[in-house]
């Protein structure tokens, strides 16, 4: 028979109870919910998981992170709205933030960045600092790291070698005014919709084409409903790992430092994955039956430049002109 026992003195009992309560608090004080659109194989998801692991380690388990891929916590715009209202904590988002902060359009200006190095120089420099500050002020969302994205390419069921070949092509684009206006000027028929709706819409013919980096083309299984990858490389860009400003303001200075350190480690980890993935994606998509089409990039770029400058917000137009000039 097991014997019950009691503490010898109230002081010891109270002390042990306090210790147990303290241990419970240390085990978990806060759980951050991080939702995004990519699937479990995508480098964004793996970096999100890495962020959670690092943050939990840095805070001795006081802060946990639950990661929700595949828009399972909500579509991008829903999560942004939720973060502003205090009902969501984190997401991965980019140029969609221009709906609140005009400078966020600079994350994905067609043909503005010729290489990954050019993009890093902007994202990690003075212009990047200005973009982040405006996002915090206007959108109440705080960028804490950025992930590189492969160039966006156009997929379709017929070759699209020049802008003349677009000819009213029904093309899914993100809900970004700049993208809509540029593709319309190039001759396509752009249709904004949530990423989660794209595969079915391609399958049933609601749209004819879509444009995304190779990683998302692969992870979303677009090879099953698209025959060609047209190497337009029309946008080279980055995307932010973000936290709600309301959530951020609940953190102590120590925990804010931990969040930023975990975010830095996640950013470095994602870059390693990104560079490795880009090397193998072309072969993978070819194996899945997709054909790669070289396009007249100069023709696309020349026509896109005029469209971009005609449609970007006056606030960022001088910066865009500077980027094109460089």
HELIX and SHEET records of a PDB file:
HELIX    1   1 UNK A   10  UNK A   27  1                                  18    
HELIX    2   2 UNK A   43  UNK A   58  1                                  16    
HELIX    3   3 UNK A   76  UNK A   85  1                                  10    
HELIX    4   4 UNK A   95  UNK A   99  5                                   5    
HELIX    5   5 UNK A  102  UNK A  108  5                                   7    
HELIX    6   6 UNK A  116  UNK A  123  1                                   8    
HELIX    7   7 UNK A  126  UNK A  139  1                                  14    
HELIX    8   8 UNK A  163  UNK A  165  5                                   3    
HELIX    9   9 UNK A  177  UNK A  186  1                                  10    
HELIX   10  10 UNK A  195  UNK A  197  5                                   3    
HELIX   11  11 UNK A  198  UNK A  204  1                                   7    
HELIX   12  12 UNK A  214  UNK A  219  1                                   6    
HELIX   13  13 UNK A  222  UNK A  224  5                                   3    
HELIX   14  14 UNK A  245  UNK A  249  1                                   5    
HELIX   15  15 UNK A  253  UNK A  287  1                                  35    
HELIX   16  16 UNK A  297  UNK A  311  1                                  15    
HELIX   17  17 UNK A  314  UNK A  325  1                                  12    
SHEET    1   A 8 UNK A  63  UNK A  68  0                                        
SHEET    2   A 8 UNK A  30  UNK A  35  1                                        
SHEET    3   A 8 UNK A  90  UNK A  93  1                                        
SHEET    4   A 8 UNK A 228  UNK A 244 -1                                        
SHEET    5   A 8 UNK A 141  UNK A 156 -1                                        
SHEET    6   A 8 UNK A 209  UNK A 212 -1                                        
SHEET    7   A 8 UNK A 170  UNK A 173  1                                        
SHEET    8   A 8 UNK A 189  UNK A 192  1                                        
SHEET    1   B 5 UNK A  63  UNK A  68  0                                        
SHEET    2   B 5 UNK A  30  UNK A  35  1                                        
SHEET    3   B 5 UNK A  90  UNK A  93  1                                        
SHEET    4   B 5 UNK A 228  UNK A 244 -1                                        
SHEET    5   B 5 UNK A 291  UNK A 293  1                                        
END                                                                             
